[in-house]
Amino acid sequence: MAKESMKAREVKRKRLVEKYAAKREELKKAGDSVGLQKLPRNSSKVRMRNRCNLTGRPRGYMRDFGVSRVTFREMVLFGLIPGLTKSSW
């Protein structure tokens, strides 16, 4: 599991991106690079990292389900995701 501080940092980034999205868009259309530089760095969408909603794991993230591959496999094994089963051959 990821440290709680890393999860909190991502939540903070997400809030900043939402807060400054409209202003950032206006500055981009106007071509005002100086104005863009004055905004907080973490308000840029590029700085966000996809993390598992349950564990906070940053790697092996599955966008369709919002969890990491490890958590996804466990959920499938326990039948928590309808319509999916672990295949074996």
Helices and strands as residue ranges (DSSP letters): H 4-30, H 33-38, G 41-43, G 45-47, E 61-62, E 67-68, H 69-77
